[in-house]
Amino acid sequence: MADLQDDLRPATEVGRADEPYPEEAVIVGPEAYEPVSDPDDTPLTRARAVLAAHPVADGCSGLPWVLRRLPWYDLELGESAVEADVPRLRGGQVGAVFWSLRLPEGYEGDRAVGTTLEQLDLAKAVVAAHDQGLRPARSAGEVADARNCGRVAVLFGPAGAAALGDSLSVLRSLHTLGVRVLTLTGTSWAGAAGLTRFGDEVVREMNRVGMLADLSHASAPTIQRVLTISKAPVLFTRSAAHALRPHPANLPDELLTEVGEAKGLCMVPLTAEQTGPAVRDVADHLDHVRDVAGAECVGLSGTFDTGSAHPQELSDTSCYPRLVAELLRRGWEEADVALLTWGNVQRVLRGADFAAHTAQQRRPPSTATIAALDG
């Protein structure tokens, strides 16, 4: 492990904020981007060099649900039954990953809450059992610390909104347990018509505690309402460009423009269904999102171990250098690649902490109920 740590260079923070943070809210300050040296000057070599300094922050992994069904596994040694074990995470130079606590369709009420807690308990146990390769993280600072110690930072979420059981107390409890992202779909208060009054209060309370909203698969009215009222950046953990591929979870240009104006983050999934069957198709979506929303608003979402089919040459997490090499061939500046892979996620995490710090000075924990607001 010491050899591995010696080989890893500390990750440089890349990301910008719209306004200065109070001293108490600063976790890791942004540093100036410096181009990496490239003696061989080939795209793949350059890709690995960039990723060594600015590793991938992967927006969605379905590993916890897959591990529920395996009688035995060793993620440190390598596990053929999954797509994102520790050797392949290291091979792809992944520095952080969001572990999805997804719920099967139709789960609601106590069943949804219980299943989410079971997955979270399993995810924590898995990280603890593989502490030579993985480390739990709840903030931008902890993500950077994990990377600098030679570990892959694991953030818990997105969880399904049904896991709240329509209770803001459960929301706060999930945050205390480590959940950092909530997908706002599949509930009575976040549906096709948008957010209800209780839905508005959920978003405000998420801002207050520091939990990020994931709007992938959300309706356009819900997306627009959250962009309007949220004081923290929002995520789209599995959304690409609708103009290139008309998948329901992909974003049309008008919404991408709004995401860019709000400094949200659209994380393009590596799935054949949403982006296409080849590396160049994924790169096309990254080009498009960057052009419409801006370089600070595009990220990566492997969606490995979610049951999705992946593009050729992107079958598991070890393949990220191939995608970055394709972007470099297309003329992407290394600074923009650094934002894509690492800096934008760090910015969003810092933004959530800053919004929480500000909100907690202004309002106590909400005691609102769905019956009082929507009944």
N, C-alpha and C positions, 0 to 999 in steps of 0.2 A: 504494500500500500504506500510505503514511503517513496518507493521509486515512482509510482504513478503520480503522487503529489508533486515530486520534483519535476516531472515532465510537464505538468499543467501550469500554464501561466495564469496569474490572477486576471479575472475578468474585468475589463474596463467598462464602467457604467456609461451607457449612451442613452440620452433621453433629455428632453427639455420640458420645462413646466411654464405655464403661462404667467405665473406670478410667484414671488419668492415664498418659501416655506418658513413658518416661524421656527425658531431653533428647536423647539420640542418635537416638531414633526419631521425634522430632517433625519433620514435613515442612512442613505448613502448618496452623497452628492454626485452630480454628473461630472464627468471629466471630458476633456477635449479628445476627439477622435484622432488617432494617429495611424496612418496606413501601415500595414504589415509588410515586411520584406518578402520578396518572392524570387529567390535565386533561379528557380527553374522556369518561371514565367509560363506555366501551363494553367488552364482554368481549374483543374482538379487540385493541383498543388496550391494554388492561390486560395481555393475554397477551404481547404483544410487549415491553411494558415489563418484565414479570417475567423474560422470557427474555433480555432484554438484560443483566440482572444475574446471572441464574441459568440459563445455557443448558442445552440438552439434552445429557446423556451417554447416547449410544445404545448399547444392550447387544449388538447383533449386526448386522453388515453382511457380505454375501457378496461384496463387491467383488473381492477377490483372485482368486477362482475365475473370475469373469466376465471379468476383464481378461486371463486366460490365453488366451482365445479371440479376442481382438480384435487385428487386425493393426496398428492405430494408434488412439491416443486422446489427448485433451488434457483432463484433468480441470479445469484452471484455466479454460480457455476455456468449457468446457461440453461434455458428451458425451451425445448422445441415446440411446446404446446402454445406458446405465446409469441407475440411479435415485438415485444419491448422488454427483454431481460436486460440485466446490467451490462453484459459484454456488448450487446448491440446498441444500447444507449451510449456507451463510451465510444464505440466505433463510429457512431453518427455524430459524436461531439455534442450530445444533448446535455445542457447544464441544468435545466428545470423542466418539469412536466406537471400538468394539471391532471389529476386522476379523477375521472368522472364517477359520480355516485348515481348513475342513471337508474331510472325506475322503468320496469316494463309497462307497456301501455295498459291502462285500466287500474293501476294501483292508485289508491286514494285513501284519505282518512288515516286511521291508526295503522293500517297495513303499509301505507307509504312512509309514514314516520318511522315505523319499526324496521322496515327494510333498509331505509337510508342509514339508520343508526347501526344496523348489522354490517353494512358495507364499510361504513366509516371505522368501525371497530376492527374489521379485518384489515383495512388499508393501513391503519396505525400499527397493527401487529406485524404486517409484512415489512413495513419500513424498519421497525425495531429489529426484526430478525435478519435484516440485510443491511446493517448499519455501516458496513465497510464500503458500500456502494451508494446507499440512499440516505437522505436526511430529510425530516419533515421541515417545512418552512411555512411561515404565515405572513411574511412581509418581504419587501424588496431587499432589505438588509440581510435577512436570513437566507434569501435565495443566493445573494452574492457570497455570503459566508460559506454556504454549503459548497458552492463551486470552487472557492478558493481553498477549501479543505479536500478537494478531490472527490466530492460526493455529488450525486444528482439530487437537486432539490425537488421534493414532492409537495405540491400544493393540493389540498383536498377540495374538490369541486370541478366542474359544476354539479350541483345537486338539483333535483327536480323541485319545482315550486310546490308540488303536492306534498313534499316532505315537511312543510310547515304545519300542515293540518289546520290552516287558516288561523294560526296563532302567532302573534309577534313575540310572545315569550319563547316559543319553540325556535323562532328565528334567532333570537339572542343566544339561546342555548347551543344551537348548531354553530354559531360563530365562535362561542367560547370553546367548543370542542375542536375547532380548527377549520371548519368549512369557510371558504373564501369566495365562492362563486355560486350563484343561484340562477337557474334557467327559468325565465318568466313565461311559461306556457303550461297548458293543461290544467288550469284552475278556473273557477267561476269569476275570479277578480282580474284575470289577465287572459282575455280571449279574443275572439275575432273582432269584437267591437272596441277593444282597447282596455284600458285600466278602469276599474270602478273606483269609487272613493276609497275603499279599503285597499285596492291595489296601489293607489297613490301613497297611502300611508306605509305600505310595505316598502316601497322604494325609498321613502324618506328615512325609514328606520334602518334600511340597508346602508344608506349613506351615513347614518349616525354611528353604526357599529363598525363600518369599514368592510362591508361585503359587496362584491361586484355583481352587477346585473349582466347575465348572459341573455342576449336577445335572438340567438339563432332559433329559427322556426317560429318566432313570435309573429303576430299579425302586424301589418303596417301601422294601424292605429296604436297598437301597444308600443311599437318601436318609437313612433313619433312622440307619444306622450312621455315615455321614459327619457328620451333625449331632451325634452322640454324641462322636466322637473328635477332630473338627477343632477346633483352637484358634484358627483364623481364621474370619471370616464366609464363608459360601458364597453362590454365585450360582445363580439359575435364569435363564439368558439368554433363554429363549423359553418361558415358562410363564404361563398365565392361570388363571382360576378354573374348576375342573371343575364346580362347582355351577351355573354359568351355561352352560357348553358342555362336554360330556363328551369332550373330545379327550384322547388318551393322554398328551400332554405337559402337560396342565393339572393343577393341584394340587387335591385335595379339601381341604375345610375343616380336617380334622384335621392334614394335613401343613402347611397354611398356618399353623395355630396353632403348630406346632412350629418352623416357619421364623421366626415372629415371636419366639418365646421365645429362639431362638438368635441373633437379630439378623442373620439372613441377608437376602437381597435377591431378591425375585421380580420379574423384569422382564417386563412384559406385552407380548407381541408385537403388532405392527400387521398382523395377517394375518386375512383373512376366515375362514379355516378354523378358527382357534383362538379368535377373539374375536367374529366376526360381520361383516356386510356394511356397517355404518355407523359413523360417528364415535361415536354414542351407545352402540353396543355395546361399543366399546373403553372408553369412559368407565364403563360399567356394571361391567366387569371391574376397572378401577382402583378404583372405589368399593368393590367387594367385597373385594379384596385388602387395601385400606387398613383396612376395617372389621374384618377377621379377623386379619390379621398386624400391623397398625399402620402409621402414616404413615412410620416409618423403614425399612420393609421392602418398599416398592413402588417400582419403577422402570419405565423405558421401553425397549423393544427394537424398533427399526424393522423389523428383518429384511428390509431392502431389498436388492435384488440377490441374493436367495436363491431366486428362482423362485416365490415365494409370491404369491398374489393378495392385494391390499390392500383395506381398506374404502374406500367412497366418500369422496372428499375427503381421502384420506390416501395418495395414489398415489406420493409421493416425499418426500424429507426436507424439502422446503420447506413442507410442510403441518403441521408441528408446532404452529404458533400456533393453528390451527383446533381441534386437540385440547385445548390448554390453555384456549382460550376456552370450550369446552364445559364443562370442569371448573369454571371460574370462574362460569359461569352456574348450576352446580349448588350453588354455595355453598362451594367449596373455599377455605380460607384461603390467602393468598399464601405464607405460611410453609410450608404443606404442599406446595404446588406447587413451591417451591424445593427441598424435600427430594426430591420425585419426580424432578425434572429433573436435578439436579446434586448436591445434598448427600449423598444416600444412596450414590451411587457413590464419592464422595470418602471417605465414612466407611469403606466396605468396603476401598478401596485402602489407607487408613491402617491399618485393622485387619490386613490381610495383612502389611504392613511391620512392625507391632508384634509380631505373632506370630512372624515370622521373626527379628526381633531377639532375642526371648526364647528361642526354640528354639535358636538358634546358640550361646547361652551354656551350653546344657545338653547338647547332643549333637553329635557330629561327623557328617559325611556318612555316610549309610547305605551299607553294602556288601552288604545283603541281596539275594538272587536269588530268582526265582520257583521255581526248582528246589529250593532249600533250604527254602522256606517252604510251598510248595503241592505239591511233588513227592511 
